[in-house]
Amino acid sequence: MDKTGELIFLGTGAALPSLQRNLPALAVRMGACWFLCDCSEGTQTSLMRQQISAARIGHIFISHLHGDHIFGLPGLLTSQQLAGREHELHIWGPEGLAVFLAGIESVTGYAIRYPLQVHEFSAPEWGPVDLGDFTVRADLLQHSRFCYGYRFDEKERPGKFDERQAEALGIPVGPGRSALVHGQAIVLADGRRIDPAKVVGPPPAIRSLVYCTDTRPCAGARDLAHQAAILVHDSTFSHALQQRAIETTHSTAVEAAQLAREAGVETLFLYHISNRHDEAEGEVLLQEARAMFANTRLSQDDLRWPLDRKA
């Protein structure tokens, strides 16, 4: 299993839950940091099924304020209070988040005593924001309600240190090796200068994830997805229902695939699948998309996917 990044699809359906697909929620690990994209009803139990403690979640990124994307928030927040959470939790999303949470609090009387930070924004785009192991930026999508897509870029990691070459060059174990890993030349006791390139390989490619749910194909999604490693994109309908996609400001699987091809992404995941599409029809969506963009996969609840794995 990839030790530095992973996607876990907790819910991949649209609007109404079904026995096959929960409502939208995606858990992501980048380095040591865990976060969620959207938080639908059922997210807590999906996390439990995947043996992911909600206490590990440091950030929740909300795309928009439709119920199928946010109705899991109150339950998760109050459960964390009951579980004795003490460390900070950040929630990011469009204006209205704080009003929504305050309304729940005023009616139910629940009180959150751990540090909870709600970050609201209304600009067409914002970021990048440095969050430790990764950066995040957002762009406005095209939906019936103010909706954001997100791009998460992993921080650059040092290349692999060549232990055998270091031994051959007589580089002692200690601070000097650490300096080389971090790009600094060192001078040994005998006066030899060792440059990092002699013992450290090139840095691995920066991996990026783009999350664009509930949208028509649009400039914001295309900009976020440019050269991304993985794009998770709204694919609510089949090509036969394109007019319905236009009317409801969603995308078809073919449209998602076309955007992925234009943006130069490596792997596309079809996401936010209407429950009118059963398992067999889901395969139809997949084949329609692959005719346009070969590296396409159909998201499924409970699917786990390393960030650097290709379709």
Residue, then its C-alpha position, 0 to 999 in steps of 0.5 A: m500500500d502507498k505510504t504517502g497518499e490514498l483515496i478512499f471513496l466513502g460515498t459515490g452516489a447522487a442526490l438519493p442514497s441507494l444500497q449500492r452507493n452512499l451519498p458523496a464523501l471522499a476521504v484522502r490521505m496526503g502524507a500524515c494528513w487526513f481530510l474529507c471532501d464533502c460529508s454526506e449522511g452516512t459518512q461516519t459509518s463509512l469511515m468506521r467500515q474502512q477502519i478510519s478514525a474520524a479523530r484523524i480528520g484534520h480538514i473537511f472541504i465542502s463543495h456546496l451547501h446542497g443537503d446530499h453533501i453536508f447533512g453528515l456534518p452535524g453528526l460527525l461534529t457532535s460525535q467527535q465532541l462525545a468522543g472527547r476530541e481535543h485537537e483542532l478541526h477545520i471546515w472549508g467551503p462557501e458562505g453559509l456554512a457557519v449559518f448552517l452549523a449555527g442553526i443546527e446548534s440553536v435547535t439541538g443545543y449541542a455545543i462543540r468544545y474542541p477548536l473548530q475553525v470554519h473558513e468561508f469564501s465567496a471569491p470565484e477562486w482562492g488559494p493556494v493555502d499551505l496546509g503542511d503536507f499539501t496545498v489546496r486551492a479552489d475554483l468556482l464550478q458551474h452548478s445550480r448553487f455556488c459550488y467549488g472544486y478543489r485541487f490538492d497538491e502534495k508538497e515536493r519530497p526529497g529523492k531517494f538516498d543511496e545508502r550504498q553510494a554513501e558508504a562507498l564515498g565514506i559519508p558517515v551516518g549523521p547530520g551530513r546525510s540529512a543535509l544531503v537529502h535536503g539539497q545541501a552540499i557537505v564537506l567531509a573531514d578529508g576535505r572532499r566536497i560531496d554534492p547531493a546529486k552524488v547520493v540523492g536521486p531526483p525528487p518524485a513527481i508531485r502528485s495532485l488530486v482534483y475534486c469537481t462534483d456537481t458541475r457542468p464542464c467548465a473553465g474552473a474545472r478545466d483549470l483545476a484539473h490541468q496536468a493533475a494526477i487524479l481527477v474525480h469529476d461529476s458523471t451523474f448521467s449517461h450520454a443518453l441523458q445529456q439534456r437532463a444533465i444540462e437541465t440539472t447542471h451536472s455532467t455526463a460521463v462522456e463530458a467528464a472524459q472529454l474534460a479530462r482529456e483536454a486537461g491532460v490528467e492521468t486518471l479520471f474517476l467517474y463520480h456522483i453517479s445517479n441511482r437510476h444507473d444500476e451496476a450494468e448501466g454503470e458499466v455503460l457509463l464507464q465504456e462511454a467515457r473510456a471511448m473518449f479517455a482511456n484512463t477512466r475508472l468508475s468510482q465505487d463505495d469503499l474503493r481505496w486507491p493509492l494516489d500515484r496508481k494509474a488506471 
